[in-house]
Amino acid sequence: MFPIIYSDEFLQHKTGRFHPEKPERLIAIASALKSANFAHQLEWKTPTPVDERVINSVNQVHTAAHINTIEHLALGGGGYLDPDTPVSPASYDVALLAVSAWLDGVDIVLSTNNPAFVLARPPGHHAEKSQGMGFCLFSNAAVAANYALKKPGVNKVGILDWDVHHGNGTQAIVENNPQIAYCSLHQFPFYPGTGSATERGEHKNILNLPLLAGSTISVYQPLFEQVIIPFFTNFQIDLLIVSAGYDANAADPLANIDLQPNDYKTLTNYCLQITRRVLFGLEGGYNLEALSQSVVATVEQCLA
């Protein structure tokens, strides 16, 4: 059985009627997975209620001021961290539950030595240590990586970010940690303006692969085969966390990379060549049809 970590509570993070990062994203994905021909092979798991494990993990990555800002905005009825990043009354609790789902995913992958998928929101890879931005509140992947390093037998963690936008928050948080390797493929130049190929990290643990608008799967394949797989293999990772954004689809309204939903089978297969210990966690993706079919493709490849 393939684990999908999900809760209807993730729909309570309200972003406004015209915001692209909307609850309908999860509704579309869940519907597509439940109607897939492999639906009987899925195990839907509810995330652990927010507890000290979650609070401590977030505190180790984010400043108290940042955490308090989100909590106070939510308690006050909502507001904005930046013009793109709304906080609704439920957002603080939902964002912590999303972190819990990512931590549960780490535990599941490490205990089974097989992949899992976290179907949660809000996303996280733009959230920096002291600032949320780009639709993101807490840095889910970075928090999960730090959490994993406290587990027995985990000495190195890799984070692969295939979202079309560079994960500035993730990189900023992990780039000085010699036990975490971060790799991002992203449209460049593009929001948020970071992710130059010259950024290598203090421990040569950062690999940015900027892509031109219009790039197709034929551009991705040699990068995975010749650069990304050797990067993580040489780093000797014990777990791979994928910031799985699906906004590199040609149909996505927010970017200009030309992947097709089925191409995510290819990307997923490359990840599984690195290790079976892969945690996929949702980041971006804003065309509901392309998004849901891309997640279906990812999960189907994990079951192959």
VEXDREN-2710 file (C-alpha; in Angstrom, 1 decimal):
% VEXDREN-2710
k/r/px/py/pz
1/MET/0.0/0.0/0.0
2/PHE/1.2/3.5/-0.9
3/PRO/0.8/6.1/1.9
4/ILE/-1.0/9.4/1.1
5/ILE/-0.9/11.7/4.1
6/TYR/-3.9/14.0/3.9
7/SER/-6.5/15.9/6.0
8/ASP/-9.6/17.9/5.0
9/GLU/-8.3/20.4/7.6
10/PHE/-5.8/21.5/4.9
11/LEU/-8.7/23.1/3.1
12/GLN/-9.3/25.5/5.9
13/HIS/-6.3/27.6/5.0
14/LYS/-8.2/30.3/3.0
15/THR/-6.4/32.4/0.6
16/GLY/-9.2/34.4/-1.1
17/ARG/-11.4/33.9/-4.1
18/PHE/-8.8/34.6/-6.8
19/HIS/-5.6/33.3/-5.2
20/PRO/-3.9/30.5/-7.2
21/GLU/-2.9/28.6/-4.0
22/LYS/-6.5/27.5/-3.2
23/PRO/-8.1/24.6/-1.4
24/GLU/-9.4/23.3/-4.7
25/ARG/-5.9/22.2/-5.5
26/LEU/-6.1/19.4/-2.9
27/ILE/-9.7/18.6/-3.8
28/ALA/-8.7/18.0/-7.4
29/ILE/-5.7/15.9/-6.5
30/ALA/-7.6/13.7/-4.0
31/SER/-10.4/13.2/-6.5
32/ALA/-7.9/12.1/-9.2
33/LEU/-6.1/9.7/-6.9
34/LYS/-9.4/8.2/-5.7
35/SER/-10.5/7.6/-9.3
36/ALA/-7.2/6.2/-10.5
37/ASN/-7.0/2.6/-11.5
38/PHE/-4.5/2.0/-8.7
39/ALA/-6.8/3.6/-6.0
40/HIS/-7.1/0.3/-4.2
41/GLN/-3.3/0.4/-3.6
42/LEU/-3.4/3.7/-1.7
43/GLU/-3.5/4.1/2.1
44/TRP/-4.9/7.4/3.2
45/LYS/-3.4/8.5/6.5
46/THR/-4.4/11.3/8.7
47/PRO/-1.5/13.4/10.1
48/THR/-0.7/13.2/13.7
49/PRO/-2.4/16.0/15.7
50/VAL/0.0/18.9/16.4
51/ASP/2.1/18.2/19.4
52/GLU/5.4/19.1/21.0
53/ARG/7.3/17.2/18.2
54/VAL/5.9/19.6/15.7
55/ILE/6.3/22.8/17.7
56/ASN/9.9/21.9/18.6
57/SER/10.7/21.1/15.0
58/VAL/9.3/24.4/13.7
59/ASN/11.1/26.3/16.5
60/GLN/14.4/24.8/15.4
61/VAL/14.1/26.2/11.9
62/HIS/12.1/29.5/12.3
63/THR/12.5/32.5/14.5
64/ALA/10.1/33.0/17.4
65/ALA/9.1/36.3/15.9
66/HIS/8.1/34.7/12.6
67/ILE/6.1/32.0/14.3
68/ASN/4.4/34.6/16.6
69/THR/3.5/36.8/13.6
70/ILE/1.6/34.0/11.9
71/GLU/-0.2/33.0/15.1
72/HIS/-1.2/36.6/15.9
73/LEU/-2.4/37.3/12.4
74/ALA/-4.6/34.2/12.5
75/LEU/-5.9/35.0/16.0
76/GLY/-6.7/38.5/14.8
77/GLY/-8.8/37.3/12.0
78/GLY/-6.2/37.1/9.3
79/GLY/-3.8/39.3/7.3
80/TYR/-0.9/39.2/5.0
81/LEU/2.8/38.3/5.4
82/ASP/3.4/39.8/2.0
83/PRO/1.1/40.8/-0.9
84/ASP/1.0/37.2/-2.1
85/THR/0.9/35.4/1.2
86/PRO/-2.4/35.6/3.1
87/VAL/-3.0/34.2/6.6
88/SER/-6.6/33.3/7.5
89/PRO/-8.0/32.6/10.9
90/ALA/-7.2/28.8/10.6
91/SER/-3.9/29.2/8.8
92/TYR/-1.6/29.0/11.8
93/ASP/-3.1/25.7/12.9
94/VAL/-3.3/24.3/9.4
95/ALA/0.4/25.2/8.7
96/LEU/1.5/23.4/11.8
97/LEU/-0.6/20.4/10.8
98/ALA/1.0/20.5/7.4
99/VAL/4.4/20.3/9.1
100/SER/3.1/17.3/11.1
101/ALA/2.2/15.6/7.9
102/TRP/5.7/16.1/6.5
103/LEU/7.2/14.7/9.7
104/ASP/4.8/11.7/9.6
105/GLY/6.0/11.2/6.1
106/VAL/9.6/11.1/7.2
107/ASP/8.7/8.5/9.8
108/ILE/6.8/6.3/7.3
109/VAL/9.5/6.4/4.7
110/LEU/12.3/5.6/7.2
111/SER/10.3/2.7/8.7
112/THR/9.2/1.1/5.4
113/ASN/12.2/2.0/3.2
114/ASN/9.6/3.0/0.5
115/PRO/8.2/6.3/-0.8
116/ALA/5.2/8.2/0.5
117/PHE/3.4/11.4/-0.6
118/VAL/2.3/14.3/1.6
119/LEU/-0.8/16.0/0.2
120/ALA/-0.8/19.1/2.3
121/ARG/-0.9/22.9/2.1
122/PRO/0.2/25.6/2.6
123/PRO/3.4/25.0/0.7
124/GLY/6.7/25.9/2.2
125/HIS/9.8/26.2/0.1
126/HIS/9.8/30.1/-0.1
127/ALA/9.4/30.5/3.7
128/GLU/12.7/31.7/5.1
129/LYS/13.9/31.5/8.7
130/SER/12.3/34.8/9.7
131/GLN/9.9/35.5/6.9
132/GLY/7.0/33.8/5.1
133/MET/6.6/34.7/1.4
134/GLY/5.4/33.3/-2.0
135/PHE/2.3/31.5/-0.6
136/CYS/4.5/29.8/2.1
137/LEU/4.3/30.0/5.9
138/PHE/6.6/27.4/7.3
139/SER/9.5/25.7/5.5
140/ASN/8.1/22.2/5.4
141/ALA/10.9/20.4/3.6
142/ALA/13.7/22.1/5.7
143/VAL/11.8/21.3/8.9
144/ALA/11.4/17.6/7.7
145/ALA/15.1/17.3/6.8
146/ASN/16.2/18.6/10.2
147/TYR/13.8/16.2/11.9
148/ALA/15.1/13.3/9.9
149/LEU/18.7/13.9/10.9
150/LYS/17.7/13.2/14.5
151/LYS/16.5/9.7/13.5
152/PRO/18.8/6.6/14.0
153/GLY/20.8/5.8/10.9
154/VAL/20.2/9.1/9.2
155/ASN/23.4/11.0/8.7
156/LYS/22.7/12.8/5.4
157/VAL/19.5/14.1/3.8
158/GLY/18.9/15.3/0.3
159/ILE/16.3/17.8/-0.8
160/LEU/15.3/17.9/-4.5
161/ASP/13.2/20.8/-5.4
162/TRP/11.5/20.4/-8.9
163/ASP/9.0/23.2/-8.4
164/VAL/9.3/25.8/-11.2
165/HIS/10.3/28.5/-8.7
166/HIS/13.6/28.4/-6.8
167/GLY/13.2/27.3/-3.1
168/ASN/14.9/30.4/-1.6
169/GLY/13.7/29.6/1.8
170/THR/14.8/26.0/1.8
171/GLN/18.2/26.9/0.5
172/ALA/18.8/29.7/3.0
173/ILE/17.9/27.4/5.9
174/VAL/20.0/24.4/4.9
175/GLU/23.0/25.8/3.0
176/ASN/25.2/25.9/6.0
177/ASN/24.3/22.4/7.2
178/PRO/27.0/19.9/6.0
179/GLN/24.5/17.0/6.5
180/ILE/21.9/18.4/4.0
181/ALA/22.2/18.6/0.2
182/TYR/19.8/20.8/-1.7
183/CYS/19.2/20.7/-5.5
184/SER/16.8/22.9/-7.4
185/LEU/15.7/22.9/-11.0
186/HIS/13.8/26.2/-11.7
187/GLN/12.9/28.7/-14.4
188/PHE/15.5/31.5/-14.3
189/PRO/15.4/34.5/-14.2
190/PHE/12.1/34.3/-12.4
191/TYR/10.5/34.7/-9.0
192/PRO/12.0/35.0/-6.4
193/GLY/15.1/35.9/-8.3
194/THR/17.5/33.6/-6.4
195/GLY/18.9/30.2/-7.4
196/SER/22.0/31.2/-9.5
197/ALA/24.2/28.3/-10.6
198/THR/27.1/30.0/-8.8
199/GLU/25.4/29.4/-5.4
200/ARG/27.2/26.3/-4.1
201/GLY/26.9/26.5/-0.3
202/GLU/29.6/26.5/2.3
203/HIS/30.0/22.8/2.1
204/LYS/29.4/22.4/-1.7
205/ASN/26.0/21.1/-0.8
206/ILE/23.9/23.3/-3.0
207/LEU/23.2/22.5/-6.7
208/ASN/21.1/25.1/-8.6
209/LEU/20.1/24.2/-12.2
210/PRO/18.5/27.3/-13.7
211/LEU/16.3/26.5/-16.7
212/LEU/15.2/28.7/-19.6
213/ALA/11.6/29.3/-20.4
214/GLY/10.3/26.7/-22.8
215/SER/12.4/23.9/-21.4
216/THR/11.0/20.4/-22.0
217/ILE/11.6/17.0/-20.5
218/SER/14.5/16.6/-22.9
219/VAL/16.4/19.3/-21.0
220/TYR/15.6/17.7/-17.6
221/GLN/16.8/14.1/-18.5
222/PRO/20.5/14.8/-19.0
223/LEU/20.6/17.0/-15.9
224/PHE/19.2/14.1/-13.8
225/GLU/21.4/11.5/-15.4
226/GLN/24.7/13.4/-15.5
227/VAL/24.4/15.9/-12.6
228/ILE/21.6/15.3/-10.1
229/ILE/21.9/11.6/-9.5
230/PRO/25.7/11.8/-9.1
231/PHE/25.3/14.8/-6.8
232/PHE/23.0/13.0/-4.3
233/THR/24.8/9.6/-4.7
234/ASN/28.2/11.1/-4.0
235/PHE/26.7/12.9/-1.0
236/GLN/25.6/9.5/0.3
237/ILE/22.1/10.5/1.4
238/ASP/20.0/8.3/3.7
239/LEU/16.7/10.0/2.7
240/LEU/15.5/12.1/-0.3
241/ILE/12.9/14.7/0.3
242/VAL/11.2/16.1/-2.8
243/SER/9.7/19.5/-2.9
244/ALA/7.2/18.3/-5.4
245/GLY/5.8/21.4/-7.1
246/TYR/3.9/20.8/-10.4
247/ASP/4.0/24.4/-11.8
248/ALA/6.6/23.4/-14.4
249/ASN/3.7/22.0/-16.5
250/ALA/3.1/23.7/-19.8
251/ALA/-0.5/24.4/-18.8
252/ASP/0.4/26.1/-15.6
253/PRO/-0.6/29.8/-15.5
254/LEU/2.3/31.0/-13.3
255/ALA/5.3/29.9/-15.3
256/ASN/6.8/29.0/-18.7
257/ILE/8.4/25.6/-18.5
258/ASP/6.9/23.0/-20.9
259/LEU/6.6/19.7/-19.0
260/GLN/3.6/17.4/-19.5
261/PRO/1.9/15.6/-16.6
262/ASN/3.3/12.2/-17.7
263/ASP/6.8/13.6/-17.6
264/TYR/6.6/13.4/-13.8
265/LYS/6.8/9.6/-14.1
266/THR/10.2/10.1/-15.6
267/LEU/11.3/12.5/-12.8
268/THR/9.9/10.2/-10.2
269/ASN/11.8/7.2/-11.6
270/TYR/15.1/9.2/-11.4
271/CYS/14.4/9.9/-7.7
272/LEU/13.7/6.2/-7.1
273/GLN/17.0/5.3/-8.8
274/ILE/18.8/7.4/-6.1
275/THR/16.9/5.7/-3.2
276/ARG/13.6/4.1/-2.4
277/ARG/13.5/6.3/0.7
278/VAL/11.8/9.2/-1.0
279/LEU/9.3/11.6/0.6
280/PHE/7.3/13.6/-1.9
281/GLY/5.6/16.7/-0.5
282/LEU/3.3/19.0/-2.4
283/GLU/4.6/22.5/-3.2
284/GLY/3.2/24.5/-6.2
285/GLY/1.1/23.7/-9.2
286/TYR/-1.9/25.8/-10.2
287/ASN/-3.6/24.3/-13.2
288/LEU/-6.0/21.9/-11.5
289/GLU/-6.1/19.3/-14.3
290/ALA/-2.3/19.3/-15.0
291/LEU/-1.6/19.4/-11.2
292/SER/-3.8/16.4/-10.4
293/GLN/-2.6/14.3/-13.3
294/SER/1.0/15.0/-12.5
295/VAL/0.5/13.8/-8.9
296/VAL/-1.2/10.7/-10.3
297/ALA/1.8/10.1/-12.5
298/THR/4.2/10.5/-9.6
299/VAL/2.3/8.0/-7.4
300/GLU/1.8/5.6/-10.3
301/GLN/5.5/5.5/-10.9
302/CYS/6.1/4.7/-7.2
303/LEU/3.8/1.7/-7.5
304/ALA/5.5/0.4/-10.7
END
